[in-house]
Amino acid sequence: MKRNLTLSGLILIGLFIGACSLLEVNPEYLYKPLYGDKDPTFVKQAFQGAAEIASHVSLPENAIVLKGSLTDKLKRRVRSELKRLESDSTINEIILFLYSNGGGEVVSWNLSDDISNCTKPVEVRSCMAYSGAALILASGTKGRRFVYEGSYVMIHQARFVRGPNPDTDSIFDTPEERPLWMDASNHLNAERLAKVTGQSQKRILKDLVKGRWLSAAEAVKYGFADSVLTKPLKQEEAVQ
């Protein structure tokens, strides 16, 4: 019986990693929070929200799905869809479904500006908004920023990663410059988040440096969102 339980556990782990791959999300962001210990049930809750998006075959014509890591490729696609919907005279508002573990910092700044400057209301519905994705959530039209029940929002300080990301590849010439850029980046993020959440830059900077996880209700209280969605997508009325 013990052997059967072990085999079942391995199968579940395999299915979990496979689901992460299909959703283009690093599983570490789900089962291993970057700061502190978090109840593992949030993994199941986050996947429930993602499954709602994945299973909603016929999204409204005014919908954009922002799923996965914030990369230049994703930014180009979202920007293109925003421009298309903004120029469509038959559409009065835009819905952005958000499920992201964060990624390129500059990408999050660019998309935040695009959403904030859109001439039409942009409603954001989030079932995962980690790191830079939290800024995107908060940049939606006030009164139209939603988080799904059981989802989480997470913010943390800037981290330098040398790699293929054009946002960070050639910023530094020496390791001594890295702390200076990280400090400047934290202050820029705090300034942007303060504008869209209503919190003070001082408080946000403290939370960024320490790292903070917020439940759906906490995200509303903090100012990232306006209310919590409790209905599955398929039971909601499509916004026309």
N, C-alpha and C positions, 0 to 999 in steps of 0.2 A: 504493500500500500504506500509506503514511504517513497518507493521508486516511482510509482504512478504520480504522486504529488509533485515530485521533482520534475518529471517529464511535463506535467501540466504547466508548471511554473515556467519552464523553458519555452513552451509553446506560446504562452501569454506574452513573454518578453519579446519573442520573435514577432508576434502580431503587433505589439506596441511599437517596435522599431520600424516595422513595415508601414504602419499607419503614419508615423512621423515622416517617413520618406515620401509618401504620397502627398502629404500636406505641406511638404517642403519646410518642415520645422525641425530644428535640432532637438532631439529628445532630451538633451541635458537641460534645456530651458524649462522642460515640463517636470521632470522627476528630481532635478537637483537645483533648487533655487540658488542664486549667487550669494545671497545674504541671509543667514539665519536658517532656522528650521521652519518648514511650512507643512501643514497637514497634507498628507499625500492624496487625500480625496479631491484636492483641487485639480489633479491630473484628470480624473474622470469627468469633473465638471467642465474643464476646458475643452475636452474632446466632445462633450455633448453639444457645446456651442458650435464647435467646428463642424460636427456632423450635420447640424441644422443647415449651415451654409452649403455644405457639400451635397446634401440631399434635396436642396431647393432647386429643382431642375429648371423651373421657369421663373427666373428672377424678373422683376419689373424692368421695363425698357430703360428706366432712368437709374439703374443700379450699376455700381462698380464694385468689384471684389478685390480688396487689397489683402493678399494672403502670402505669408512667407517672409523671408528676410528682406530688409530694405536695401535694395541694390539699384544701381543706375538703370539696369534693364527694366526693373519693376517701375521705377520712377518715370521712365519714358512712356511706358504703357498707360499708367494712371493719368499722367499729364495729357496724353492723347485723348483718352476717354473723357476726361474733364472738359477739354476744349470742344470735343464733339457734342457733348450733352449741353454745354453752355451755349453753343451756337444753334441748337435745335429749338426753334420757336414753339414746338408742340409740347415741350417739357418745361414745367415750372419749377421743379426742384430736383435735386440729385441725392441718391442714397448711396453711402459708402459703407460696405460691409468690411469690417476690419478684423483680421486674425493674423497678428504679426509678433514675432519675437524680437523685433528691432533690427538693427544693422547699421548701415552707413549714417553717420551723424548729419552730414551735409544733405543727404537724401531726405531725412526727416525735416530739416529746416526748409528745404525747397518745397516739399509737398505741403507743409504747414502754410507756407506763404501762398501757394496755389489755391488751397482750400479757403483760406481767410479772404483772399482777393476775388474769389469767384463771384460773379454778378448774380448768381442764383443761390438760394439756400442749399447748404450741403448738410444733410442729416447723416450722422455717423452712428452705426450700430456695431459695437465691439464685443467679441467674445475672447479676445486676447490683445492686450496693448502693453507690451514690454519695451523698456528702454525708449528709443526714439519714437516708437509707435504711440506712446502715451501722449506725446506732443501733438501727433496727428489727430488722435481722438479729441483732445481738448480744443483743437482748432476748428472743429465743426461749428455750425451755426448755433448760437446760444438758444437753449430750449429744445434743441434737436440732437443732443449728444446722449446716446444711450449705451448702457453696458448690460450684458446679459447676466441674469442671476447665476451665481456660481463662478463667474469669470474673475480675473484679476488684472490689475494694472501695476506695473513695476517701473521704478525709476532708479538710476544709479549714476555714479560719477563717470566721467569720460575715461575710456580705456584705450591705450595705444596698441594697435595690432598691425605689425608689418606684414603685408600680404598683397593680394591682387586688388584690394579695394582702392580705387583711385582717390578716394577721399582722404586716405592716410598714407599712401605709399611713399610720397616724396616730400613730406612735411619737414622731416628732421634730417639734419646733417650729423648731429652728435647726440648721444644719449642724454647729455645734460639739458638739451632743449625740451625733452619730453615732459618733465614736470611743469615747465612753464606753459606749454601748449595745453596740457590737461587742466591746469588751473584756469586758464583763459576760457577754455571750452566749457568748464563747469559754470563759470559766470555767464557766458552767453546762453547756455541752456536755462539757467535760473531766470535770466531776464525774459526769455521767450515764454517759459512756463508761467511766470508771474502774470504776464499779460493775458493769458487765456484761462487761468484758473482763479485769479483774484487773490492768490496767496502772496505773501511778501517774498522778495528775492532772498532775504536772509534765511527764512524758514526753508524755502526750496533748496537753497544751496546746502544747508545742513542735511536735508533728507537725501540729496544727491550723493554727497560724500559718504554718508552712512549706508545708503541703499535702503529702499523702502518698498514693501509690498502692500497693496491695498485691495481689499475685497470690493465687490461691486458697490455695496453701500458706502464704504469708506471713500471710494473714488468719487461718488456723488458729493459727499460731504467736503472733500478736499477741493472740488471744483473741476475735476477732469471730465465729469459727465453731469447730466441734469436729472436723469432718473434711471431706474433699473427695469429692464424688460424681463418679464416672467413667462411670456407666452412663446412657444416654439414659432419659428418663422412661418411654417406652413399654416399656422392658425391665425396669423396676423393679416390684416387687410393691406394689400399692396398700395403704396402711396402713388397716386396718379399725378 
